[in-house]
Amino acid sequence: MIRLDKVLSHLGYGSRKEVKEIIRKGYVTVNGEVISKDDTKIDEENDEVLVFDDKIEYDKFIYLMLNKPSGYVSATFDNKLPTVLDLIEGYEKRGLFPVGRLDIDTYGLLLITNDGMLAHKMLSPKYHVDKKYYLEFDGDFKEENYKKFEDGIILDDGYKCMSAKFELIDKNKGYITIKEGKFHQVKRMMEALNMTVTFLKRVSFGALNLDDILKYGEYRKLTEEEIESLK
């Protein structure tokens, strides 16, 4: 059970003060009954709530797939630059955040949610969730690099990466799958082998694959099947 005014505020019907006024004026019904007390508690999973005759849909947790464009920071707030949450509309008061980070110039799949437990599972080193990227690069890819990725690339600061998989699909294009998310990791791995990434796009995160229909900057809710696959 949850307070009605809290639910409506979370759904963007206004501030708590504004929502209380809407309820007191009789614009809200619960299971067909006009409600005038803002502290009324409802069963958000089973009760039918109408505001201005529009039925509300309340999900405790939100799961969105965003096709991130370049130029946006993977954060909830930034003093200077636009964030990925600036691309999301209609969920302003639901506590959304990006799961992990993509560099500002990196494109592709970014999971946006308010489910902290799922985010922890997706990011925890304990679970080693795969992250697959499509990349374009300058430089020559040598045959012996396959084994170097498999054995673990050593970065410029001496850190040895976990085993990764590289698939060359053209002379200067490929896919790389990693299990970590170190700062600029893919770019630094390629630089360690004398190559420079010119374009980077994440195409999958765990069991979640980027929807080809989504244009850069577009997003959609995950399906029930996708949510279950992540859990």
Order of alpha helices (4+ residues) and beta strands (2+ residues): beta-alpha-alpha-beta-beta-beta-beta-beta-beta-beta-beta-alpha-beta-alpha-beta-beta-alpha-beta-beta-beta-alpha
